[in-house]
Amino acid sequence: MKHKIIFTLMLIMVPLLCPAQNWSVSTNLVDYVSLGTLNAEGGVGVGRRVTLQASARVNPWTFHKGDPDSQMQNRHQTYAAGIRYWPWHIYSGWWISGMAQYQEYNRGGIISQRTEEGDAFGLALGAGYALMLHENLNLDFGLGIWGGQKTYITYACPSCGRITGKGSRWFILPNEIRVALQYIF
């Protein structure tokens, strides 16, 4: 709960503290393929080569609810705030990024009946390329990984409620595959 409050404050304070000439909003098209994950990212230029980014991803969907043999979900809410460095100029060409990220999740029934729910907090690294389609429109490609600590509970299936394990452990996972439409103000 404390992580959610911190990230919400960061998302609100970044635009207020950073008077900038360039703002951006984007949505990652690949996230919609991941069982309909809704997502948005905002960015603000704070220099010729630096932008601050804040993003949110939410997936509230459960498919085949009530049928224990075919129920699946990738439910989560993910909040991230970070920085991007652009070697040439903001919103054009190559970029690298670093961010802090929090996720509350419940996923299972996709590959196996095993289900896991919990909270994860960590740091992410990413890199990509922004292809300028128009003066105000980019197609943004990228890949990322993140690592940190998670607390979790595992269940035998998505709807049975039989606990098979719980604990806390460190992780390193892919963060995102990014093909995003980005609008620059």
Phi and psi restraints in degrees (value plus and minus 20) as a CYANA .aco file:
   2 LYS   PHI     -82.8   -42.8
   2 LYS   PSI     -57.9   -17.9
   3 HIS   PHI     -83.7   -43.7
   3 HIS   PSI     -60.0   -20.0
   4 LYS   PHI     -82.3   -42.3
   4 LYS   PSI     -62.1   -22.1
   5 ILE   PHI     -85.7   -45.7
   5 ILE   PSI     -62.4   -22.4
   6 ILE   PHI     -82.4   -42.4
   6 ILE   PSI     -67.4   -27.4
   7 PHE   PHI     -87.2   -47.2
   7 PHE   PSI     -56.5   -16.5
   8 THR   PHI     -82.8   -42.8
   8 THR   PSI     -63.4   -23.4
   9 LEU   PHI     -83.8   -43.8
   9 LEU   PSI     -59.5   -19.5
  10 MET   PHI     -83.0   -43.0
  10 MET   PSI     -62.5   -22.5
  11 LEU   PHI     -83.6   -43.6
  11 LEU   PSI     -52.9   -12.9
  12 ILE   PHI    -100.0   -60.0
  12 ILE   PSI     -60.6   -20.6
  13 MET   PHI     -97.8   -57.8
  13 MET   PSI     -51.5   -11.5
  14 VAL   PHI     -77.1   -37.1
  14 VAL   PSI     -70.6   -30.6
  15 PRO   PHI     -84.6   -44.6
  15 PRO   PSI     -51.1   -11.1
  16 LEU   PHI     -94.1   -54.1
  16 LEU   PSI     -51.0   -11.0
  17 LEU   PHI    -112.0   -72.0
  17 LEU   PSI     -29.2    10.8
  18 CYS   PHI    -139.6   -99.6
  18 CYS   PSI      66.8   106.8
  19 PRO   PHI     -88.9   -48.9
  19 PRO   PSI      98.5   138.5
  20 ALA   PHI    -157.4  -117.4
  20 ALA   PSI     143.9   183.9
  21 GLN   PHI    -113.6   -73.6
  21 GLN   PSI     -42.9    -2.9
  22 ASN   PHI    -141.1  -101.1
  22 ASN   PSI     102.6   142.6
  23 TRP   PHI    -139.3   -99.3
  23 TRP   PSI     134.1   174.1
  24 SER   PHI    -162.5  -122.5
  24 SER   PSI     131.9   171.9
  25 VAL   PHI    -151.4  -111.4
  25 VAL   PSI     124.0   164.0
  26 SER   PHI    -169.3  -129.3
  26 SER   PSI     142.2   182.2
  27 THR   PHI    -157.1  -117.1
  27 THR   PSI     116.3   156.3
  28 ASN   PHI    -107.4   -67.4
  28 ASN   PSI      94.9   134.9
  29 LEU   PHI     -87.5   -47.5
  29 LEU   PSI     -50.6   -10.6
  30 VAL   PHI     -86.0   -46.0
  30 VAL   PSI     -53.7   -13.7
  31 ASP   PHI     -81.1   -41.1
  31 ASP   PSI     -51.3   -11.3
  32 TYR   PHI     -87.0   -47.0
  32 TYR   PSI     -46.8    -6.8
  33 VAL   PHI     -92.1   -52.1
  33 VAL   PSI     -46.6    -6.6
  34 SER   PHI     -98.5   -58.5
  34 SER   PSI      48.3    88.3
  35 LEU   PHI      34.2    74.2
  35 LEU   PSI      16.2    56.2
  36 GLY   PHI      58.9    98.9
  36 GLY   PSI      16.7    56.7
  37 THR   PHI     -90.4   -50.4
  37 THR   PSI     100.7   140.7
  38 LEU   PHI    -101.2   -61.2
  38 LEU   PSI     121.3   161.3
  39 ASN   PHI    -175.9  -135.9
  39 ASN   PSI     133.4   173.4
  40 ALA   PHI    -174.0  -134.0
  40 ALA   PSI     128.8   168.8
  41 GLU   PHI    -158.3  -118.3
  41 GLU   PSI     119.4   159.4
  42 GLY   PHI    -139.7   -99.7
  42 GLY   PSI     126.8   166.8
  43 GLY   PHI    -158.3  -118.3
  43 GLY   PSI     134.8   174.8
  44 VAL   PHI    -160.9  -120.9
  44 VAL   PSI     110.5   150.5
  45 GLY   PHI     -97.8   -57.8
  45 GLY   PSI     107.6   147.6
  46 VAL   PHI    -136.1   -96.1
  46 VAL   PSI     -11.1    28.9
  47 GLY   PHI    -199.3  -159.3
  47 GLY   PSI    -199.6  -159.6
  48 ARG   PHI     -86.3   -46.3
  48 ARG   PSI     -48.7    -8.7
  49 ARG   PHI    -144.6  -104.6
  49 ARG   PSI     -11.5    28.5
  50 VAL   PHI    -150.9  -110.9
  50 VAL   PSI     114.0   154.0
  51 THR   PHI    -147.6  -107.6
  51 THR   PSI     129.2   169.2
  52 LEU   PHI    -120.2   -80.2
  52 LEU   PSI     117.8   157.8
  53 GLN   PHI    -142.7  -102.7
  53 GLN   PSI     126.1   166.1
  54 ALA   PHI    -160.3  -120.3
  54 ALA   PSI     116.2   156.2
  55 SER   PHI    -161.7  -121.7
  55 SER   PSI     139.3   179.3
  56 ALA   PHI    -161.9  -121.9
  56 ALA   PSI     119.0   159.0
  57 ARG   PHI    -151.8  -111.8
  57 ARG   PSI     115.5   155.5
  58 VAL   PHI    -157.3  -117.3
  58 VAL   PSI     112.5   152.5
  59 ASN   PHI    -152.7  -112.7
  59 ASN   PSI      83.1   123.1
  60 PRO   PHI    -115.7   -75.7
  60 PRO   PSI     -12.9    27.1
  61 TRP   PHI    -109.6   -69.6
  61 TRP   PSI     121.4   161.4
  62 THR   PHI    -143.4  -103.4
  62 THR   PSI     109.8   149.8
  63 PHE   PHI    -124.9   -84.9
  63 PHE   PSI     119.9   159.9
  64 HIS   PHI      39.1    79.1
  64 HIS   PSI      21.8    61.8
  65 LYS   PHI     -78.7   -38.7
  65 LYS   PSI     114.1   154.1
  66 GLY   PHI      74.4   114.4
  66 GLY   PSI     -36.7     3.3
  67 ASP   PHI    -121.1   -81.1
  67 ASP   PSI      79.1   119.1
  68 PRO   PHI     -82.0   -42.0
  68 PRO   PSI     -41.7    -1.7
  69 ASP   PHI    -101.8   -61.8
  69 ASP   PSI     -42.2    -2.2
  70 SER   PHI    -149.8  -109.8
  70 SER   PSI     -12.0    28.0
  71 GLN   PHI     -89.4   -49.4
  71 GLN   PSI     116.8   156.8
  72 MET   PHI    -165.7  -125.7
  72 MET   PSI     130.7   170.7
  73 GLN   PHI    -176.5  -136.5
  73 GLN   PSI     130.9   170.9
  74 ASN   PHI    -153.3  -113.3
  74 ASN   PSI      31.8    71.8
  75 ARG   PHI     -93.9   -53.9
  75 ARG   PSI     115.7   155.7
  76 HIS   PHI    -187.1  -147.1
  76 HIS   PSI     141.6   181.6
  77 GLN   PHI    -152.7  -112.7
  77 GLN   PSI     107.0   147.0
  78 THR   PHI    -147.1  -107.1
  78 THR   PSI     112.2   152.2
  79 TYR   PHI    -147.8  -107.8
  79 TYR   PSI     115.6   155.6
  80 ALA   PHI    -161.8  -121.8
  80 ALA   PSI     129.1   169.1
  81 ALA   PHI    -162.0  -122.0
  81 ALA   PSI     116.0   156.0
  82 GLY   PHI    -187.0  -147.0
  82 GLY   PSI    -180.4  -140.4
  83 ILE   PHI    -155.6  -115.6
  83 ILE   PSI     124.5   164.5
  84 ARG   PHI    -140.6  -100.6
  84 ARG   PSI     118.6   158.6
  85 TYR   PHI    -130.8   -90.8
  85 TYR   PSI     108.4   148.4
  86 TRP   PHI    -132.7   -92.7
  86 TRP   PSI      92.3   132.3
  87 PRO   PHI     -80.4   -40.4
  87 PRO   PSI     -51.7   -11.7
  88 TRP   PHI    -118.3   -78.3
  88 TRP   PSI     -83.2   -43.2
  89 HIS   PHI    -182.8  -142.8
  89 HIS   PSI     128.0   168.0
  90 ILE   PHI     -79.6   -39.6
  90 ILE   PSI     123.8   163.8
  91 TYR   PHI      44.3    84.3
  91 TYR   PSI       3.7    43.7
  92 SER   PHI    -172.5  -132.5
  92 SER   PSI     112.0   152.0
  93 GLY   PHI      64.1   104.1
  93 GLY   PSI    -174.1  -134.1
  94 TRP   PHI     -93.2   -53.2
  94 TRP   PSI     133.5   173.5
  95 TRP   PHI    -170.4  -130.4
  95 TRP   PSI     135.7   175.7
  96 ILE   PHI    -148.5  -108.5
  96 ILE   PSI     132.2   172.2
  97 SER   PHI    -162.4  -122.4
  97 SER   PSI     138.3   178.3
  98 GLY   PHI    -159.6  -119.6
  98 GLY   PSI     123.1   163.1
  99 MET   PHI    -176.1  -136.1
  99 MET   PSI     140.1   180.1
 100 ALA   PHI    -120.1   -80.1
 100 ALA   PSI     122.4   162.4
 101 GLN   PHI    -161.8  -121.8
 101 GLN   PSI     122.6   162.6
 102 TYR   PHI    -146.2  -106.2
 102 TYR   PSI     119.8   159.8
 103 GLN   PHI    -161.3  -121.3
 103 GLN   PSI     113.2   153.2
 104 GLU   PHI    -129.6   -89.6
 104 GLU   PSI     106.3   146.3
 105 TYR   PHI    -158.9  -118.9
 105 TYR   PSI     140.7   180.7
 106 ASN   PHI    -172.8  -132.8
 106 ASN   PSI      84.0   124.0
 107 ARG   PHI    -152.1  -112.1
 107 ARG   PSI     124.7   164.7
 108 GLY   PHI     153.6   193.6
 108 GLY   PSI     147.7   187.7
 109 GLY   PHI      58.6    98.6
 109 GLY   PSI     -17.1    22.9
 110 ILE   PHI    -105.0   -65.0
 110 ILE   PSI     -77.4   -37.4
 111 ILE   PHI    -117.7   -77.7
 111 ILE   PSI     -61.5   -21.5
 112 SER   PHI    -156.9  -116.9
 112 SER   PSI     154.7   194.7
 113 GLN   PHI     -95.4   -55.4
 113 GLN   PSI     -35.5     4.5
 114 ARG   PHI     -80.0   -40.0
 114 ARG   PSI     114.9   154.9
 115 THR   PHI    -146.0  -106.0
 115 THR   PSI     123.4   163.4
 116 GLU   PHI    -152.7  -112.7
 116 GLU   PSI     118.5   158.5
 117 GLU   PHI    -153.9  -113.9
 117 GLU   PSI     132.2   172.2
 118 GLY   PHI     148.6   188.6
 118 GLY   PSI    -183.8  -143.8
 119 ASP   PHI    -146.0  -106.0
 119 ASP   PSI     121.7   161.7
 120 ALA   PHI    -153.5  -113.5
 120 ALA   PSI     120.2   160.2
 121 PHE   PHI    -158.4  -118.4
 121 PHE   PSI     114.8   154.8
 122 GLY   PHI    -194.6  -154.6
 122 GLY   PSI    -185.9  -145.9
 123 LEU   PHI    -135.6   -95.6
 123 LEU   PSI     126.0   166.0
 124 ALA   PHI    -145.8  -105.8
 124 ALA   PSI     127.9   167.9
 125 LEU   PHI    -143.7  -103.7
 125 LEU   PSI     122.7   162.7
 126 GLY   PHI    -169.0  -129.0
 126 GLY   PSI     146.1   186.1
 127 ALA   PHI    -172.0  -132.0
 127 ALA   PSI     133.5   173.5
 128 GLY   PHI    -193.7  -153.7
 128 GLY   PSI    -187.4  -147.4
 129 TYR   PHI    -162.3  -122.3
 129 TYR   PSI     112.4   152.4
 130 ALA   PHI    -123.2   -83.2
 130 ALA   PSI      95.9   135.9
 131 LEU   PHI    -114.2   -74.2
 131 LEU   PSI      98.6   138.6
 132 MET   PHI     -98.8   -58.8
 132 MET   PSI      95.0   135.0
 133 LEU   PHI    -110.6   -70.6
 133 LEU   PSI     -50.7   -10.7
 134 HIS   PHI    -176.1  -136.1
 134 HIS   PSI     150.2   190.2
 135 GLU   PHI     -75.1   -35.1
 135 GLU   PSI     -53.2   -13.2
 136 ASN   PHI    -135.9   -95.9
 136 ASN   PSI     -11.1    28.9
 137 LEU   PHI    -155.6  -115.6
 137 LEU   PSI     108.3   148.3
 138 ASN   PHI    -142.0  -102.0
 138 ASN   PSI     135.8   175.8
 139 LEU   PHI    -131.0   -91.0
 139 LEU   PSI      95.4   135.4
 140 ASP   PHI    -127.0   -87.0
 140 ASP   PSI      99.2   139.2
 141 PHE   PHI    -126.8   -86.8
 141 PHE   PSI     124.3   164.3
 142 GLY   PHI    -191.0  -151.0
 142 GLY   PSI     143.5   183.5
 143 LEU   PHI    -154.6  -114.6
 143 LEU   PSI     129.7   169.7
 144 GLY   PHI    -171.0  -131.0
 144 GLY   PSI     139.1   179.1
 145 ILE   PHI    -150.1  -110.1
 145 ILE   PSI     135.7   175.7
 146 TRP   PHI    -163.1  -123.1
 146 TRP   PSI     133.5   173.5
 147 GLY   PHI    -162.3  -122.3
 147 GLY   PSI     134.9   174.9
 148 GLY   PHI     152.0   192.0
 148 GLY   PSI    -166.8  -126.8
 149 GLN   PHI    -145.0  -105.0
 149 GLN   PSI     123.0   163.0
 150 LYS   PHI    -151.6  -111.6
 150 LYS   PSI     126.8   166.8
 151 THR   PHI    -130.8   -90.8
 151 THR   PSI     116.9   156.9
 152 TYR   PHI    -168.8  -128.8
 152 TYR   PSI     143.1   183.1
 153 ILE   PHI    -153.6  -113.6
 153 ILE   PSI     112.4   152.4
 154 THR   PHI    -128.6   -88.6
 154 THR   PSI     125.7   165.7
 155 TYR   PHI    -142.9  -102.9
 155 TYR   PSI     135.8   175.8
 156 ALA   PHI     -87.1   -47.1
 156 ALA   PSI     -53.0   -13.0
 157 CYS   PHI    -172.6  -132.6
 157 CYS   PSI     146.4   186.4
 158 PRO   PHI     -83.1   -43.1
 158 PRO   PSI     -44.8    -4.8
 159 SER   PHI    -144.4  -104.4
 159 SER   PSI     -22.2    17.8
 160 CYS   PHI    -101.7   -61.7
 160 CYS   PSI     -49.7    -9.7
 161 GLY   PHI      60.5   100.5
 161 GLY   PSI     -14.4    25.6
 162 ARG   PHI    -101.5   -61.5
 162 ARG   PSI      92.6   132.6
 163 ILE   PHI     -94.6   -54.6
 163 ILE   PSI     110.3   150.3
 164 THR   PHI    -132.5   -92.5
 164 THR   PSI     -30.2     9.8
 165 GLY   PHI     159.6   199.6
 165 GLY   PSI     139.6   179.6
 166 LYS   PHI    -180.0  -140.0
 166 LYS   PSI     140.0   180.0
 167 GLY   PHI     142.2   182.2
 167 GLY   PSI    -178.7  -138.7
 168 SER   PHI    -161.4  -121.4
 168 SER   PSI     117.9   157.9
 169 ARG   PHI    -177.2  -137.2
 169 ARG   PSI     143.2   183.2
 170 TRP   PHI    -103.0   -63.0
 170 TRP   PSI     133.2   173.2
 171 PHE   PHI    -167.4  -127.4
 171 PHE   PSI     137.1   177.1
 172 ILE   PHI    -155.3  -115.3
 172 ILE   PSI     103.2   143.2
 173 LEU   PHI    -159.5  -119.5
 173 LEU   PSI     139.1   179.1
 174 PRO   PHI     -82.9   -42.9
 174 PRO   PSI     120.5   160.5
 175 ASN   PHI    -115.1   -75.1
 175 ASN   PSI     -73.6   -33.6
 176 GLU   PHI    -181.5  -141.5
 176 GLU   PSI     132.0   172.0
 177 ILE   PHI    -127.5   -87.5
 177 ILE   PSI     105.1   145.1
 178 ARG   PHI    -137.3   -97.3
 178 ARG   PSI     101.3   141.3
 179 VAL   PHI    -154.0  -114.0
 179 VAL   PSI      74.9   114.9
 180 ALA   PHI    -138.8   -98.8
 180 ALA   PSI     123.7   163.7
 181 LEU   PHI    -108.0   -68.0
 181 LEU   PSI     108.5   148.5
 182 GLN   PHI    -146.9  -106.9
 182 GLN   PSI     106.0   146.0
 183 TYR   PHI    -125.9   -85.9
 183 TYR   PSI     110.6   150.6
 184 ILE   PHI    -130.2   -90.2
 184 ILE   PSI     109.8   149.8
